[in-house]
Amino acid sequence: MVKRAVVNDNESKDQIKEQIGANSSLKALKEDVSHPVKKPKTHSPKVDEQYKEVTCSAPVNIAVVKYWGKRDTKLILPTNSSLSATLSQNDLQSTTTVRCSKSLKSDLLFLNGKQESVEAKRFQTVLSQARECRKKMEDEDPKLADMSTWKVVIASVNNFPTAAGLASSASGFACLAYCLFQLYELPLSISELSRLARVGSGSACRSLFGGFVKWEMGLKADGSDSLAVQVCDENAWKDMEALILVVSDAKKDVGSTEGMQDTVNSSDLLKHRIESVVPERMKNMEHAIKTHDFDAFAELTMIDSNQFHAVCLDTYPPIFYMNDVSRQIIRFVTAYNKVFLKKDAHGKQRGYRAAYTFDAGPNAVLYLNKKHVAEVIGLVNHFFPTTTSESDKTLYYGRGINYLNDIKTKDIELLIKKIGLKPYPIDSLSRIISTSVGGGPRLLSNEYDSSESLLNLKNEPKH
């Protein structure tokens, strides 16, 4: 935790002013007035007389049991519980800097370098709730700086497409909540903090933990029991990998917020899913994860993805998040798994190689064992060919470029014959993101650090 900014009662205003000016990160002013105040680090210039800044990053999460529909749109309380995998920030992340200053005249917000309105309802809800929590701390301890009254400037960037079905709102609001948690030094557990992220974007609560995370829907009207809980951390299933087949970077036609409420108001299938399907599926999925049963995990993941999109089609008017390329990916994964599937003594399918899931967008996320990544990339290269040049391979494959030399050409040729599908048109995919299950949010800096901060000294985004 960042140390609290305090002001000793017996210090004069001039001494306080001098100390705060010398320590721009507002660390605890513990030095006795008879001793010199420590000089700030060279990368901590005096932006203001009284200010504090943090920079954090947060991950994307992709659900394997989907959340779709709210029972309370204001508090963002879901109609069902959900479960997701947190993906590595080495490949997908949101980064946010929050600067809090007594000299700022108004709140400012910059997303991907562009100034946005601070009046956005969900942004205001998260910020106001964090300030309320900080104000309670200040009321209980008069020595705390009155940061709850200071304005903020916020800059946030994603290293992946926004609003394209890659959970950008989840990582973005998780990052905002975590920054405010660090900035105000809020006395909350991570599960308690997940409630703050939730009121920004429902699935954001799951991005506050690494590994596998469930969002318990809760039953209370005030939402106090609707929070995220870690099922297991990122080290529990180290062989789990993910390949994101990016079909489109474009913003989706129907946003998740609008789409899910249309579904709540019109879909009979959603009612069946909420009441009869999800409770048991959550138990089975959690058990599969804890026992590393990839066959059960894969089957449940694909079935749940299928039902989620069936619910979207059952909405009136219907919602189409997948496109023809998405459906061809499903055919490919299904045919690929079929080559290896066999029933065990209990009649259960064993031998799954990969599991697809689609959120509210056309992009596929394939969960698979690390030992099969090279094989799947080799098959994807055949069935979804690319004209990417040698010089652009790193951009197209990302981390996945490390697997290209492990592709066994003869094995791929044999599998292609067994799968029996025709290749899809060239450049149907815009890129492949290879990643793994990863950890939760990171505190990158709890003071101004020019190498980490997204803001310059004029309270503007650097880029």
KEDOMI-29368 format. One record per residue (C-alpha): x, y, z; residue number from 1. Coordinates in steps of 0.1 Angstrom, whole numbers, plus 5000, padded with zeros to 4 digits. Layout:
east, north, up, num
X, Y, Z, NUM
...
This chain:
east, north, up, num
5000, 5000, 5000, 1
5011, 5036, 4994, 2
5018, 5054, 5027, 3
4992, 5079, 5038, 4
4998, 5116, 5034, 5
4995, 5132, 5069, 6
4999, 5166, 5083, 7
5011, 5169, 5119, 8
4991, 5192, 5141, 9
5021, 5210, 5156, 10
5037, 5219, 5122, 11
5034, 5254, 5109, 12
5017, 5260, 5076, 13
5050, 5272, 5061, 14
5067, 5240, 5072, 15
5039, 5219, 5058, 16
5040, 5238, 5025, 17
5078, 5234, 5023, 18
5076, 5196, 5030, 19
5048, 5190, 5005, 20
5066, 5209, 4979, 21
5097, 5189, 4984, 22
5080, 5156, 4984, 23
5057, 5156, 4954, 24
5045, 5120, 4960, 25
5029, 5130, 4993, 26
5045, 5103, 5013, 27
5039, 5104, 5050, 28
5055, 5134, 5065, 29
5072, 5116, 5094, 30
5104, 5137, 5095, 31
5108, 5159, 5126, 32
5108, 5196, 5118, 33
5144, 5198, 5131, 34
5156, 5174, 5105, 35
5159, 5182, 5068, 36
5133, 5167, 5045, 37
5146, 5141, 5021, 38
5149, 5153, 4985, 39
5127, 5137, 4959, 40
5140, 5113, 4934, 41
5153, 5129, 4902, 42
5123, 5115, 4883, 43
5098, 5132, 4907, 44
5096, 5168, 4896, 45
5074, 5192, 4916, 46
5043, 5193, 4893, 47
5022, 5211, 4920, 48
5026, 5221, 4956, 49
5002, 5194, 4967, 50
4996, 5165, 4944, 51
4997, 5127, 4942, 52
4999, 5104, 4913, 53
4997, 5066, 4906, 54
5001, 5046, 4875, 55
4987, 5010, 4873, 56
4979, 4984, 4847, 57
4951, 4958, 4846, 58
4944, 4927, 4826, 59
4917, 4915, 4802, 60
4895, 4885, 4813, 61
4876, 4862, 4790, 62
4847, 4844, 4805, 63
4841, 4807, 4801, 64
4807, 4809, 4818, 65
4793, 4841, 4804, 66
4776, 4871, 4822, 67
4747, 4885, 4801, 68
4719, 4905, 4816, 69
4715, 4927, 4846, 70
4689, 4925, 4874, 71
4698, 4961, 4884, 72
4712, 4984, 4857, 73
4722, 5011, 4881, 74
4743, 4989, 4904, 75
4752, 4965, 4876, 76
4740, 4934, 4893, 77
4740, 4904, 4870, 78
4712, 4879, 4864, 79
4737, 4850, 4868, 80
4771, 4843, 4882, 81
4800, 4840, 4858, 82
4836, 4826, 4856, 83
4866, 4838, 4836, 84
4903, 4834, 4830, 85
4925, 4864, 4834, 86
4949, 4868, 4805, 87
4986, 4879, 4808, 88
4993, 4916, 4808, 89
5024, 4909, 4787, 90
5000, 4907, 4758, 91
4968, 4925, 4767, 92
4964, 4953, 4792, 93
4950, 4987, 4801, 94
4973, 5012, 4817, 95
4960, 5042, 4836, 96
4976, 5072, 4853, 97
4955, 5091, 4879, 98
4969, 5125, 4891, 99
4952, 5141, 4920, 100
4960, 5178, 4926, 101
4948, 5206, 4948, 102
4955, 5231, 4921, 103
4934, 5214, 4894, 104
4902, 5233, 4886, 105
4882, 5204, 4872, 106
4884, 5167, 4865, 107
4899, 5156, 4832, 108
4897, 5123, 4813, 109
4918, 5111, 4784, 110
4912, 5077, 4767, 111
4938, 5065, 4742, 112
4951, 5101, 4739, 113
4917, 5117, 4732, 114
4899, 5139, 4757, 115
4865, 5125, 4768, 116
4837, 5138, 4788, 117
4840, 5132, 4826, 118
4802, 5133, 4828, 119
4799, 5097, 4816, 120
4776, 5081, 4841, 121
4797, 5050, 4850, 122
4830, 5069, 4852, 123
4813, 5094, 4876, 124
4799, 5065, 4897, 125
4833, 5049, 4902, 126
4850, 5082, 4909, 127
4824, 5094, 4933, 128
4822, 5062, 4953, 129
4860, 5061, 4956, 130
4859, 5097, 4969, 131
4832, 5089, 4993, 132
4853, 5061, 5008, 133
4883, 5084, 5010, 134
4862, 5111, 5027, 135
4851, 5087, 5054, 136
4888, 5080, 5061, 137
4895, 5117, 5063, 138
4866, 5123, 5087, 139
4880, 5096, 5110, 140
4916, 5108, 5108, 141
4920, 5146, 5105, 142
4957, 5142, 5098, 143
4950, 5128, 5064, 144
4952, 5152, 5035, 145
4918, 5161, 5021, 146
4924, 5144, 4988, 147
4887, 5136, 4984, 148
4881, 5172, 4975, 149
4910, 5175, 4950, 150
4903, 5172, 4913, 151
4919, 5144, 4892, 152
4933, 5141, 4857, 153
4931, 5106, 4843, 154
4948, 5091, 4812, 155
4941, 5055, 4801, 156
4953, 5035, 4771, 157
4947, 5000, 4758, 158
4973, 4980, 4739, 159
4945, 4963, 4720, 160
4913, 4974, 4701, 161
4886, 4991, 4721, 162
4850, 4980, 4719, 163
4858, 4951, 4695, 164
4847, 4923, 4718, 165
4881, 4919, 4736, 166
4869, 4930, 4770, 167
4884, 4965, 4769, 168
4858, 4980, 4793, 169
4867, 4952, 4819, 170
4904, 4959, 4819, 171
4898, 4997, 4817, 172
4875, 5000, 4847, 173
4894, 4975, 4867, 174
4925, 4996, 4861, 175
4906, 5028, 4871, 176
4893, 5012, 4903, 177
4928, 4998, 4912, 178
4944, 5033, 4906, 179
4919, 5049, 4929, 180
4924, 5022, 4955, 181
4961, 5030, 4954, 182
4957, 5068, 4952, 183
4933, 5071, 4981, 184
4948, 5042, 5000, 185
4914, 5027, 5005, 186
4911, 5001, 5033, 187
4895, 4974, 5011, 188
4902, 4938, 5003, 189
4905, 4930, 4965, 190
4870, 4914, 4966, 191
4856, 4945, 4982, 192
4874, 4966, 4957, 193
4858, 4945, 4929, 194
4824, 4961, 4938, 195
4838, 4995, 4929, 196
4851, 4981, 4895, 197
4817, 4964, 4890, 198
4797, 4997, 4889, 199
4819, 5008, 4861, 200
4817, 4976, 4840, 201
4803, 4944, 4853, 202
4830, 4921, 4841, 203
4857, 4945, 4853, 204
4853, 4930, 4888, 205
4868, 4898, 4875, 206
4899, 4916, 4862, 207
4910, 4925, 4898, 208
4923, 4890, 4903, 209
4947, 4868, 4883, 210
4941, 4832, 4874, 211
4905, 4820, 4873, 212
4879, 4842, 4888, 213
4842, 4839, 4896, 214
4818, 4868, 4899, 215
4792, 4858, 4924, 216
4759, 4873, 4914, 217
4747, 4879, 4950, 218
4712, 4882, 4962, 219
4711, 4914, 4982, 220
4693, 4944, 4967, 221
4722, 4968, 4975, 222
4747, 4946, 4957, 223
4770, 4942, 4987, 224
4773, 4904, 4980, 225
4779, 4908, 4943, 226
4816, 4906, 4940, 227
4846, 4887, 4925, 228
4863, 4858, 4942, 229
4895, 4840, 4930, 230
4890, 4804, 4922, 231
4927, 4797, 4918, 232
4957, 4819, 4909, 233
4977, 4822, 4877, 234
5002, 4795, 4888, 235
4976, 4768, 4894, 236
4972, 4757, 4858, 237
5005, 4767, 4841, 238
4999, 4747, 4810, 239
4968, 4767, 4800, 240
4973, 4790, 4770, 241
4951, 4811, 4749, 242
4951, 4821, 4712, 243
4929, 4850, 4702, 244
4920, 4849, 4665, 245
4913, 4885, 4657, 246
4886, 4886, 4630, 247
4878, 4922, 4633, 248
4892, 4952, 4652, 249
4861, 4973, 4644, 250
4837, 4985, 4670, 251
4807, 4962, 4673, 252
4773, 4974, 4660, 253
4754, 4966, 4692, 254
4771, 4974, 4725, 255
4770, 4949, 4754, 256
4751, 4973, 4776, 257
4723, 4978, 4751, 258
4723, 4942, 4739, 259
4720, 4924, 4772, 260
4691, 4945, 4783, 261
4673, 4938, 4751, 262
4679, 4901, 4759, 263
4666, 4904, 4794, 264
4634, 4920, 4781, 265
4627, 4896, 4753, 266
4645, 4862, 4756, 267
4627, 4832, 4771, 268
4659, 4812, 4766, 269
4678, 4836, 4789, 270
4653, 4828, 4817, 271
4659, 4791, 4812, 272
4697, 4797, 4812, 273
4696, 4817, 4844, 274
4674, 4794, 4864, 275
4682, 4759, 4851, 276
4717, 4760, 4834, 277
4742, 4784, 4849, 278
4741, 4773, 4886, 279
4751, 4737, 4878, 280
4775, 4748, 4851, 281
4794, 4771, 4875, 282
4799, 4742, 4899, 283
4811, 4719, 4871, 284
4834, 4745, 4856, 285
4850, 4753, 4890, 286
4856, 4716, 4896, 287
4872, 4712, 4861, 288
4896, 4741, 4867, 289
4906, 4729, 4902, 290
4912, 4694, 4889, 291
4929, 4705, 4857, 292
4903, 4684, 4837, 293
4908, 4700, 4803, 294
4882, 4678, 4786, 295
4855, 4689, 4810, 296
4867, 4725, 4808, 297
4868, 4725, 4770, 298
4833, 4711, 4766, 299
4817, 4734, 4791, 300
4834, 4764, 4776, 301
4822, 4757, 4741, 302
4787, 4748, 4752, 303
4784, 4779, 4772, 304
4797, 4801, 4743, 305
4771, 4785, 4720, 306
4743, 4791, 4744, 307
4753, 4827, 4750, 308
4751, 4834, 4713, 309
4719, 4814, 4710, 310
4705, 4837, 4737, 311
4716, 4867, 4716, 312
4697, 4852, 4686, 313
4667, 4846, 4708, 314
4666, 4883, 4716, 315
4641, 4905, 4697, 316
4654, 4920, 4675, 317
4681, 4894, 4673, 318
4717, 4903, 4680, 319
4745, 4890, 4657, 320
4780, 4892, 4672, 321
4796, 4865, 4653, 322
4802, 4866, 4615, 323
4810, 4840, 4588, 324
4846, 4838, 4598, 325
4836, 4832, 4634, 326
4814, 4804, 4624, 327
4841, 4789, 4603, 328
4865, 4789, 4633, 329
4839, 4769, 4652, 330
4837, 4744, 4624, 331
4875, 4741, 4623, 332
4879, 4736, 4661, 333
4850, 4711, 4661, 334
4866, 4691, 4632, 335
4900, 4693, 4648, 336
4888, 4680, 4681, 337
4868, 4652, 4664, 338
4901, 4637, 4651, 339
4912, 4629, 4687, 340
4879, 4625, 4706, 341
4870, 4591, 4722, 342
4845, 4581, 4748, 343
4857, 4568, 4781, 344
4841, 4541, 4802, 345
4815, 4566, 4815, 346
4805, 4578, 4781, 347
4823, 4611, 4784, 348
4843, 4626, 4755, 349
4880, 4626, 4761, 350
4908, 4640, 4739, 351
4899, 4677, 4734, 352
4927, 4697, 4719, 353
4912, 4732, 4719, 354
4881, 4751, 4732, 355
4866, 4781, 4715, 356
4847, 4809, 4732, 357
4833, 4841, 4718, 358
4823, 4871, 4738, 359
4801, 4899, 4724, 360
4821, 4902, 4692, 361
4834, 4881, 4662, 362
4869, 4874, 4677, 363
4876, 4838, 4689, 364
4895, 4829, 4720, 365
4909, 4794, 4719, 366
4919, 4778, 4752, 367
4944, 4750, 4748, 368
4973, 4732, 4764, 369
5007, 4747, 4758, 370
5020, 4716, 4741, 371
4994, 4720, 4713, 372
4999, 4757, 4706, 373
5024, 4751, 4677, 374
5000, 4725, 4662, 375
4970, 4748, 4663, 376
4989, 4778, 4649, 377
5001, 4755, 4620, 378
4965, 4745, 4613, 379
4952, 4781, 4616, 380
4979, 4791, 4590, 381
4964, 4766, 4566, 382
4927, 4771, 4571, 383
4929, 4809, 4576, 384
4959, 4818, 4554, 385
4976, 4852, 4556, 386
4997, 4873, 4532, 387
5017, 4887, 4561, 388
5052, 4894, 4550, 389
5083, 4882, 4569, 390
5089, 4917, 4582, 391
5053, 4919, 4597, 392
5053, 4884, 4612, 393
5060, 4897, 4647, 394
5030, 4921, 4645, 395
5007, 4893, 4631, 396
5017, 4865, 4655, 397
5030, 4885, 4685, 398
5043, 4861, 4711, 399
5031, 4833, 4689, 400
5060, 4838, 4666, 401
5081, 4817, 4691, 402
5060, 4787, 4682, 403
5065, 4788, 4644, 404
5097, 4768, 4645, 405
5080, 4741, 4665, 406
5053, 4734, 4638, 407
5057, 4699, 4624, 408
5048, 4701, 4588, 409
5042, 4664, 4581, 410
5019, 4662, 4612, 411
5000, 4693, 4600, 412
4995, 4679, 4565, 413
4981, 4646, 4580, 414
4957, 4665, 4602, 415
4946, 4687, 4574, 416
4935, 4656, 4555, 417
4916, 4643, 4585, 418
4899, 4676, 4593, 419
4887, 4677, 4557, 420
4877, 4714, 4555, 421
4886, 4739, 4527, 422
4908, 4769, 4536, 423
4889, 4801, 4542, 424
4897, 4832, 4520, 425
4931, 4848, 4525, 426
4935, 4874, 4553, 427
4902, 4865, 4570, 428
4921, 4870, 4603, 429
4938, 4904, 4610, 430
4962, 4889, 4636, 431
4967, 4862, 4662, 432
4973, 4871, 4699, 433
4991, 4843, 4717, 434
4989, 4846, 4755, 435
4985, 4827, 4788, 436
4967, 4829, 4820, 437
4981, 4858, 4840, 438
4980, 4878, 4872, 439
4959, 4907, 4884, 440
4965, 4945, 4884, 441
5000, 4959, 4889, 442
5011, 4991, 4906, 443
5036, 5005, 4882, 444
5044, 5037, 4901, 445
5031, 5055, 4932, 446
5046, 5089, 4923, 447
5054, 5108, 4892, 448
5078, 5086, 4871, 449
5084, 5099, 4836, 450
5090, 5063, 4824, 451
5056, 5051, 4836, 452
5033, 5081, 4837, 453
5009, 5087, 4808, 454
5007, 5124, 4816, 455
5032, 5152, 4810, 456
5038, 5181, 4834, 457
5010, 5201, 4818, 458
4984, 5175, 4827, 459
4981, 5163, 4792, 460
4986, 5129, 4777, 461
5021, 5123, 4764, 462
5009, 5107, 4732, 463
